[in-house]
Amino acid sequence: MPTLHWVGKDKVVNHHHDVPFRLLDKQYTFTANADNPANSTSNRIIHGDNLEALKSLLPEFEGRVKCIYIDPPYNTGNEGWVYNDAVNDPKIKKWLGQVVGKEGDDLSRHDKWLCMMYPRLKLLHRLLGDEGVIFISINDIEESSLKLICDEIFGSQNFLTKFIWNSEGNTDNQLEIKVNHEYILCYLKKINNKFKAIGKTIDPNTRLDSNLWQGVVDNNINKNNPSNPPSELLLPIGFPCIENDISYKAKKLDLVFFEVTQLEGYVSDDIKKKYGIEPLSGMPVKLDDMVIKNGKLAAPCRIYGGFANANKLISFIKNDLKPVLDDDGSMMEFYLNKNFAVRYTKENKNPSNILSVLRGFGTTEKTRTTLKNMGIKFDYPKPVELIQYLLGFGAEHQDSIILDSFAGSGTTAEAVFNLNENDGGNRSFICIEMMDYAEKITAKRAELIANGYVSKKLGKIKKGTGGGFDFYTVGETLFNEDNNINENIGSDPIRQYVAYTESIPASLQCGSANLVSRYALGVSDAVLWLFYYERDRVTTLNLEFLASLNIKALIENGGKRPEQFVIYADKCALDKDFLYKHSITFKRIPRDITRF
């Protein structure tokens, strides 16, 4: 697989492991007024460096996010926007200087962009669930580079498609060619789960007379290509047709016809021409006269060609021409159309038609005007219609968690509120924004959408969707610069962090008020984890501490005596033989606390 190399790559490939773990500090909670509809309230808007914020989300959300949408900087070099679409922002420059070092002075604009994106994508990959999907907006400047690093991080086999968004309103009359498109790269966490990762929806540009809108599938089974080698089938008397009285004369064929078509694997155009087989009504080839009387086949007719669903057609015939069950649970039946083609029809309860070219999903200009009427100035917002459409099949499950780590004006938050309002779902969003407008733009927009607002220009009232969110900032680090625990943060965050590094499932974790010990982190049928930590004194793993554990109460309440003990403490007064004999693993604080 091709890989991309750039100046500074060796410094950032594993940098996500070195990012300090910081706590998220809740600043306030917003909930829409009670007269608005019910909507999700377990949402988060986080102000801070998204690299640090993503790291902070891992203990709670690793592998749980259903859908990620990000609209990262396009690296245009334009630094005049409210959203700084370049990597020369002082915060990014400072980060590059710290991580890449002096080598960063020689980085090109593209090197800087790649250094910025790589570790963030690595963390996003960890947060994405096994049935998850990620959408990444980009334009021509970095699309090819983004594709290569995403192939490296997400796996080229998990690439689903590259959507092309017809951005319509983006105009620049000074350009030789008007560029009215952008890209949205789409990857799955696991391609084998694509039917669970991608929901079903109908592109609104699907033609109005399509059976998809009617919830019906109606397809031709004639597939004249090498993937469907020709075979002979017998249609019995009574086989249905949509025409009452029509007929078609059988073709006179010789052995050469069958030998050539079997050898080539299909009925080629040259063979059709040689034997006078008509383009429309000639396939499948009729080996007997086909006579339709009163909408049914009057005599048996052998047909020859390549067929899809041939086994289902045979089942239909064996079932006395009555509907048969398809693999998706719908009932399937077959018929002849006016061109003597064999077709099948079935109910389609969950129709889908997702196109790779996205048209008619709003424009940046229109969205900018809408935000202006809300009292929000933001130059290049993504249309909510576009994001809502993507989330409609990327987060079809109504309890999905959606993550946007380049939240900008908060379009993703609005899209989630809208989807929930439309279908009664309880999807939740996590929006991260580094820039200082995170509260006055990103959070403000979410508040206005949830509560409703009056347009400053039109005076019309936009009804609220309901919902709420918690607003966070990225706070203190868990470890000090000297690699000791930051004791100012309290014991609960430390316990949660250690429980995560020990991979203790939430269902097995213990609060400080538990039967065994206030130091217990978690307990399973096999293991008891303890975090013996006190801020104001040194803790020692000794016989006295072991005697304080109420194992008896655990057993009396339906538990089992642990086979193993994992105990964190500042010191250990027990020798190695004792620890081994009693299956105790000692881990020293803070040395043996895993950094991830």
N, C-alpha and C positions, 0 to 999 in steps of 0.2 A: 504494500500500500504506500503511495507517495506520502511523504511527510514534508512539513514546511519548517525551514530553519531561518532564524533571524538573530540579529545582535541582541543579546540579553535573554534568549530563550532558556539557557541553562540555569539562569537565576530564578526563573518564575515557574518552571515545570512542576516543582514540588513546593512552591512557596505557600500554597494553601495550608500546608502542615505547620508553617512557621507563623501564620497569622495569629496574633494573641487572641485568646478567648475573652470576650468582653460580655458583660451582662447587659441586658436590655432594660432600661429604666422607664417604667410607665409614667407618663406625664399627666395624662387625663383620659377620661372616657367620654365619648360622645354617643348619645342615643337620640334618634329622631323623636319628634313630638308624638304623643300618644295618638293623635288623630290620623297618623299616617299608617299605611299597611304594615303588617308584620314582615320582617326581612331579617337576614342574618346580622348578628351583632358580634360574633366572635371573629372580627376582622382586626387587622393590624396595619397601621401606617407607621413606618420607622424612618426617623431622620438620622442619617449618618452614612459613613462610608459603607457601600454595599458589600465590600469584601469582608469587613468585620461583622456586619450585620448577618450576612449569610452564614458565617462561622458560628455566630451566636444562636442561630436557628437549629443547628444540627441536633442537639440533644432532644428537642421536642419534635422535630419535623423530618429528620432524615428518612428517606424512603416513603414519605407519606404524601408528598405533593403530587396531585393528579395532572396538573397542567401548568406550564410556565410560559409566559409571554414576556419577552424583553424587546425593548427598542433602544439599543445602546447607541452611543455616539457613532455617527457615520464617518467621522474623521475627515470632514470636508475642509477643515481649516478655518471655518467661519466662526469667529469668536464673538460675534455681535448679538447672538440670540440670547433670550432669557435662559434657554437650555443650551449650555455651552457644548456645542457639537464638535469638540476637538479634545485633544489630550494635553493641552497646554494649561489646563486649569491648575491653579497653584497647589491644590490638594493632591492631584495626580502627579504633578512634577515633584512634589515633596516625597511622595510614596516611591516614585521611580528612583529618586536619589538614594533613598534608604535601602531599597531592595537590590537594584542593579548596581548601584555605586558609581564610581567615576566613569565606568564604561557607558553609563547613561548619557554622558555628555555627547557621545558620538552617535546616539540613536537617531534614526530618521523618524519622521512622523509615523510611518507605518510600523516601525519597530516598537515605538512607544504604545501604539494602539494594541498591538499583539501582546505586549507585556501586560497591559492593563486588562485585556479580555481573558487571557488564558486561565489564571487562577480563579477568576470569578466563574467561568464555565465549569471548572473542576468541582467547585462547591455546588453549583446548580445541579450537576450530574448526580452528586450524592443525595441531594434533597429530593430528586425526582423518584417517584414510585415505580415499581416494576411494570405497572400498566399506565405509565405516564407518557406525556407528549410535551415537547418543547417547541415553541415557535420563536424565531429570531428575525426581526426586521433588519434590513440592510439595503444598501444601494450598490452601484457598480464599483465604488472606490475600494471597498474591502470585502466584497462578496466572495471572491475567489480565495482569499486568505482565510476568511471565516469558515468556508466549507472545509478546507484542509484541516484546520485545528479542531473543528467539530467532528470530523471523521476520526481524528486521533483520540479525542476525549470520549465521544459517545459511541464510536465504532462505525465505520463506513457501512457495515451491514444493517445498522439501525437507521440509516437515512431513509426517510419516507418519500419526500418530494421537495421541490423548490417551487413554492407558490410565486406567481407573478401578479403583483397588485397593480392594476391600472389606476394610477393615482389621479388621473383626469385633470384636476384643477391646477396641478403644479406646472406653472408656465414660466418661461424665461425667454422672451422674444429676442434676446441678444445671442442666444445659442444657435448654431447652424442647424442642429436637430433638437426639436422639442422632446425632452425626456419626460415621459409621463408614466413611468413605471418604477416600482421598487420590488425587492424580493423579500420573501419570508421563508427562511429555511425551516424545515420540519424534521425533527428526529424523534424516534421513540426510545424509551429506555431499553426495551426488549422487543425486537421485531416480531418475535413469535407471539407476542400479546397484542398484535395490531388490531384484532377484532374487538378486543376489550378496551384498547387505548383510544380508538377512533370511533366516535358515535356516528349516528346516522342523521343526515339532514339533506334537504333539497336546496341546491343553489337557486336563489330567487330569479336568476336569469334563465332557468330551464324553460323551454318553450311551453306555452300555455296548454297546448293540446297533448302534452306528454302524459302517458299513463301513470307516471310517477305521482302526479297530483291526485289521481283517482285511487291510488293505493293498489294498483294492478300492475303485474308484470306480464308482458306479452312479447315473446321473442321467437325468432326463427331458429329451428334446430339444425338447419342446413349449414354446415360449416365446411366448405370445400377448400381445405388447405392441408398441408402435410401433417399438421398436428392432429388431424382427424382423418386417418386413412379411410378410403371408401370401403363400404360393406353393403350387403343386401338385407333389406327388411321387407316383411310382408304386411301390408295393410289389409285388414279383413273387411268383409261386407259389413256395412253399417258405420264405417269410420266417418265421423262428422266433418261437414264442410260448411263454410259460411254462405256458399252459393247454393241455390236450389237445383239447377240443372245445367251442368257444363260437362265437357269431356275433353280428353287429350289423348292423341294417338301415341302408342308406344313407338319407340325408336328401334330401328333395325340395327342391331349391333353384332359385331363378330368377335371372335376370340382375341383378336389384336387389341380391341378397345379395352377389354378387361386386363389383358397382360400389361399393356402400357400404363393404365391408370393404377394398377397395383404396384408396378415398379416405381412410378413417379410419386405415388402416395396421394394423388388427388386428380381431379378431372381438369386438365390444363385447358387454356384458351384454344390452343392449337387443336386439341382433341375435340373440343366443342364445335369448333369451326368445321373440322373434317366430317363430323357425323351430324351436323345440322342441329345442334342442341341450342335452343334459344336462351339468351342471357337471363330472362326473367322466369319464364314458365318451364324452362328445360331442366332445372335442378330442383329436387333430385331427379335423376334420370328415371323415367318410367319404363320398366321392362314389359309391362302389360298395358293395355288400354285402360285409362282411368276414366270411369264413367260415374258421374254424380247424378242421382235422382232424389228429389225431395230432401236435399240437404245431406244425403248420405251416400257413401260409396256403394255402388250397385253390384260390383263384382270384386273379388280379391285383386290386389295390384301389388306387384313387387316394385320396390324403389331402390335405387342404387346411388350412393354418394357418401360424403362424410357427415357424421351426425354428432351433435352435442346432446347430452341427456338421452342417449339411445337406450340405456337400461331402464330409465323411467318410462320411455315410450313403450318398451316391451311389457313393462308392468301394467301400464294403462290398457294395453291390448289384452293381456291375460286376465285383467280385472273386468272383462266384459265392457270395455270402453267407458268405465266409470272412473271418476277422479281418484288419484293415488296420492299418498303422502310424500311430500318432498322432504329433503333433509332438514330444512328450516322449520318444519312443522306445518306448513301451509299445504292446502289441497291443490293438486296440479292436474290439468287435463289438456288434451291435444286436439288439434283440428287442422283441416286444410283450408288455405285461403284461396282467393280468386286466381292467384298465380300458381296454384297447385303446390305451394310450399307447405311443409309441415311446420306448424307453430305450436307453442304451448302457452297457456295462460294460467296465472295463479294469483291469489290475493297477496298483496305486499303490505303487511301491517306496519312495517318500519322502512319505508322507502328511503333511498339515499342517492344523492347525485352531487358529489363534491368535486368541483372542477379545480384544476391547478391554476387557471387564470381567473383572478378575482376582479369582477367588474361591478360597478354600481353600489359600492359600499362607502359612500360619502367621500368628502374631500377635506384636505387640510384647511383650505380657505373657509369652507362652510363651518367647520368645527371651530376655527379661530373666532369667527363671528359669533357663534353660539356662546363661546366662553366669554367673549367681550360683553355680551348681553347679560351674563351672570356676574359681571364685575371682575372677571379674571382676564389678565393679559398674558397670553402665551402664544408665541409666534408659530410654532410648527407642531401642533397636537395631532395625534393619530385620530381618525374618525372613530367614534364609539361603535358605529355600525360594523366596521371592519373587525374590531376586537371582539365584539359580541358574537359575530358569525363564527370566528375561530374557536371561541370558548364554547359555542353551541355544540360543536362536535368533539372538541378537545376536553371539555369538562361536562359531558352530557349527564354524568351521575350528579344527582341533586345535592349530594353532600361533599362534592369535590373541594379540595383546597387548591387555590390558584395563587401563583407567585409571580410578582413583577418586581424585579430588582433594579430597574431603571424607570421608576414610576412616572417621572415627568409631571404632567398636569393631572394625572389620576384617571386616565381613560379606562384603565383596567378595573378600577374600583367601581366606576359608573356602570361598566358592562356587566359586572357581577351582580350589582343591585338590580339592574334591568332584567337579567335572566331569571333571577329569583322571583321578581315580581310577575314575570310572564308565566312561569310554570310552578310557582309555589315551592321552589327549591330552597335549600339552606346552604348553598355554596358560600365559602368564605375566602377572603383575599388577604394576602400579605403584600403590601406595597412598600418598597424601600426607595428613598430618594436622598441622595447625598447633598444636593444643593440647598441653600438657605431658604428657598421658597417652599420647602416641604410642608410647612404648616400653613403659610398664607395662600398657597395655590393648591397643592395636592390634597391636603386635608380639608381646605375650605370647599373645594369642589365636591368632595364626598359628602360633606355636611349639606350643601345646597341640594344635591341630588336626593339625599335621604329625606330632607325636610320639605323640599319644594322651594320655588323661588318665583319672583316676578321679573320678567324680562325688562331690562332698563330701557330698551328701545321700543319693544312692542307692547309692553304693559301686560302681556298675557301671563297667566299664572301656570307655571309648570308644577304639576302635582308631584308630591314626594313619593319615593319608592319605599320609604321606611328603612330601618336598619341602623347600624351603628358601628363604631370601631374604637379601639384603644390606640392612643398616640404614644409612641415610644421614642426615646433617643438611645444611641449607643453609649453605654456607660463605662464603668471602670473595668479594668482587666482582672481576671481571676488570680493571676500570678503577677507579682512585682517584677521589676527589672532584675532583681537578684535571684529570681526563680523561686521565691518563697510565696506562700499563699498570701493574698491581699486580705488581711483579717478585718478590714473595714466593711467588707461586703456581707458579713454574717454567715452563719453555718448552713442555712438552707440552700443557697445557690451552690455552695461547695459540695454538699451532699448530692444534689441533683447532677452536678457535673461528674462526680465519681461514679454514681449509679449508671450514667450513660457510658462512661469508659469501660465499665465492667459488663456492659450489655445486659443489664438487668431489665427485663420487660416491665412496663408500667404496672402490669397486673401483679407482679411479684415484689414491687418496691414497698418499703415500710416507711410510715411517718415516724416522727420521734416518739409518738405515743403508741407504742405497740407492746405486745405481751413479753417479748424476749428481752429487749434492752432499748433504751432511748438512742443508742448508737447503731442500732440495726438499720442497714440500708435496704436489704431485701432478703427474702427467704424462698427457697424452692424445696422440692422433695429431696434434693441432694446437697444443696449449698446454703450456707448462711453467710451473708456479707455484713461486716461491721465496720463503721468508720468512727474510730475512737479519737475524737478531736475535741479539744477545748482551746478557746482563744487565749485564755490567761494562764494556762499552765501546760507543762510538758506531760504527755500521756505515755504510759508504759504498758505494754502487753505483758502481763504477768499472771500468776495463779489467782491472785485476788480478783483481777478483771474477769477471768474465765469463770470464777465462782459466782460472779454477779449475774451471769446470763441465765435467764429463766427458761431453760430448755423444757422443763417439766410442763410449764404452762402451754408451750407450743404443742406438745404431744397431746395434752388433755383437750385441746381445742381442735383436734382432728389432723394436726400436722405430724410430720415424721422427724425423728432425730436426724439432723444433718449428717451427711457422710463426710462433708468437707467444710472447713471454715476459712474464709478470706477476711483477714483482719488488718485494717490500717491503724497505725499508731505512730507516735513520734519515736518511741524506743521499744526494744524487745528485751525482756529479762529471761526469756526461756531459751534453752539450748536447742540446737538443730535436731538432735535425736528426739526430744520431746515433741517438737513441732511435727516431725515426720510421723511419729507414732500416733499422734492424735489428728493427723490430716489437717494441719493448720498451715496456711500460707500467710506469712507476715509480709506486709508492705509498709515501708517507711514513708511517713509524711514529711516533706512534700516530694521526696526523691522518686518514689514509686508511683506517683499519680501520673497516669498516662496523659501525654500531650497529643492531640490529634489535629 
